[in-house]
Amino acid sequence: MTRTTILLDHDLLLEVKQLARASGTTATNVIREALKSYLEKNRPRRKLSFTGAGRSGRRSVARDAEKILRSKASRREGW
């Protein structure tokens, strides 16, 4: 992991610390989890460029290609 510095309003930092104490964790972990959640929710969806290369004989694959690929692709591996 890499250390970084962020600036927070006093009230926000107090709320983070209170949540961490109540949850039995650290303020760092609360902030890390909040950032993960925010990024997952707001990450732009990429179009998977290799969709449609080849034939499966099933029309549903062409129609649902994005959904199928997203369900199988791992974000940690660059998708």
C-alpha positions as CSV (number, residue, x, y, z in Angstrom):
1,M,0.0,0.0,0.0
2,T,1.0,3.6,-0.5
3,R,0.6,6.3,2.0
4,T,-1.1,9.5,0.9
5,T,-2.5,12.7,2.6
6,I,-6.0,14.0,2.2
7,L,-7.6,17.1,3.6
8,L,-11.0,16.7,5.4
9,D,-13.3,19.1,7.1
10,H,-13.1,18.7,10.9
11,D,-16.7,17.5,11.1
12,L,-16.2,14.9,8.4
13,L,-13.0,13.6,10.1
14,L,-14.9,13.4,13.4
15,E,-17.7,11.4,11.8
16,V,-15.2,9.0,10.2
17,K,-13.4,8.4,13.5
18,Q,-16.8,7.8,15.3
19,L,-17.8,5.3,12.6
20,A,-14.4,3.6,12.9
21,R,-14.7,3.3,16.6
22,A,-18.2,2.0,16.5
23,S,-17.3,-0.5,13.9
24,G,-14.1,-1.7,15.6
25,T,-11.9,-0.6,12.8
26,T,-9.6,2.3,11.8
27,A,-10.4,5.6,10.2
28,T,-8.0,4.5,7.4
29,N,-10.1,1.5,6.7
30,V,-13.4,3.5,6.7
31,I,-11.9,5.9,4.2
32,R,-10.4,3.1,2.1
33,E,-13.8,1.3,1.9
34,A,-15.6,4.5,1.2
35,L,-13.3,5.2,-1.7
36,K,-13.6,1.7,-3.1
37,S,-17.4,2.0,-3.0
38,Y,-17.4,5.4,-4.6
39,L,-15.0,4.3,-7.4
40,E,-17.0,1.1,-8.1
41,K,-20.2,3.1,-8.4
42,N,-18.7,5.9,-10.6
43,R,-16.2,4.0,-12.8
44,P,-17.1,4.6,-16.5
45,R,-18.1,1.4,-18.3
46,R,-15.6,0.3,-21.0
47,K,-16.8,-1.2,-24.2
48,L,-15.0,-4.5,-24.7
49,S,-13.6,-4.1,-28.2
50,F,-13.3,-7.8,-29.2
51,T,-17.0,-8.4,-28.9
52,G,-18.4,-10.1,-32.1
53,A,-15.1,-11.7,-33.2
54,G,-16.3,-15.1,-34.3
55,R,-19.6,-17.0,-34.5
56,S,-21.3,-19.0,-31.8
57,G,-24.4,-19.8,-33.8
58,R,-26.6,-18.2,-31.0
59,R,-28.1,-14.8,-31.6
60,S,-28.4,-14.2,-27.8
61,V,-24.6,-14.0,-27.5
62,A,-24.4,-11.1,-30.0
63,R,-27.3,-9.3,-28.3
64,D,-26.0,-9.9,-24.8
65,A,-22.3,-9.8,-25.4
66,E,-21.5,-6.8,-23.1
67,K,-23.5,-8.4,-20.2
68,I,-21.9,-11.8,-20.7
69,L,-18.3,-10.4,-20.9
70,R,-18.8,-8.1,-17.9
71,S,-20.0,-11.0,-15.8
72,K,-16.9,-13.0,-16.6
73,A,-14.2,-10.2,-16.7
74,S,-12.3,-9.3,-13.6
75,R,-11.8,-5.6,-12.8
76,R,-8.6,-6.5,-11.0
77,E,-7.2,-7.8,-14.3
78,G,-7.9,-4.6,-16.2
79,W,-11.5,-5.0,-17.2
